[in-house]
């Protein structure tokens, strides 16, 4: 799976969670903090899932 596709999927997930938080009237600064944390977690997991294995030797 390519990193771009993984990033698009994670961005859609974050967008949905931001919209849900907005609908339940969470304060905007907490929505922003949650989005930044999720973005960081998404980048870390995307790199881990899509990186190439190092050749042995």
C-alpha positions in Angstrom: 0.0 0.0 0.0 1.4 3.4 -0.9 2.0 6.1 1.6 -0.2 8.5 -0.3 -3.2 6.2 -0.2 -2.6 5.6 3.5 -2.4 9.4 4.1 -5.7 10.0 2.2 -7.5 7.4 4.3 -6.2 8.8 7.5 -7.1 12.4 6.5 -10.7 11.3 5.8 -10.8 9.6 9.3 -9.5 12.7 11.0 -11.9 14.9 9.1 -14.8 12.7 10.2 -13.7 12.8 13.8 -13.3 16.6 13.7 -16.8 17.0 12.3 -18.2 14.7 15.0 -16.4 16.7 17.7 -17.8 19.9 16.3 -21.3 18.5 16.3 -21.1 17.6 20.0 -19.9 21.2 20.7 -16.4 20.4 21.9 -14.2 23.5 22.3 -12.3 24.3 19.1 -8.9 24.3 20.8 -9.4 20.7 22.0 -10.5 19.7 18.5 -7.2 21.2 17.1 -5.1 19.4 19.7 -6.8 16.1 18.9 -6.3 16.7 15.2 -2.6 17.4 15.6 -2.1 14.3 17.8 -4.0 12.1 15.3 -2.0 13.6 12.4 1.2 12.7 14.1 0.0 9.2 14.9 -1.1 8.8 11.3 2.3 9.8 9.9 4.1 7.4 12.2 1.8 4.5 11.4 1.9 5.3 7.7 5.6 5.3 7.6 5.8 2.1 9.6 3.3 0.3 7.3 4.7 1.5 4.0 8.5 1.5 4.5 10.7 -0.9 2.6 12.5 -3.6 4.5 16.3 -3.2 4.7 18.2 -5.8 2.7 20.0 -8.3 4.9 23.8 -8.1 4.7 
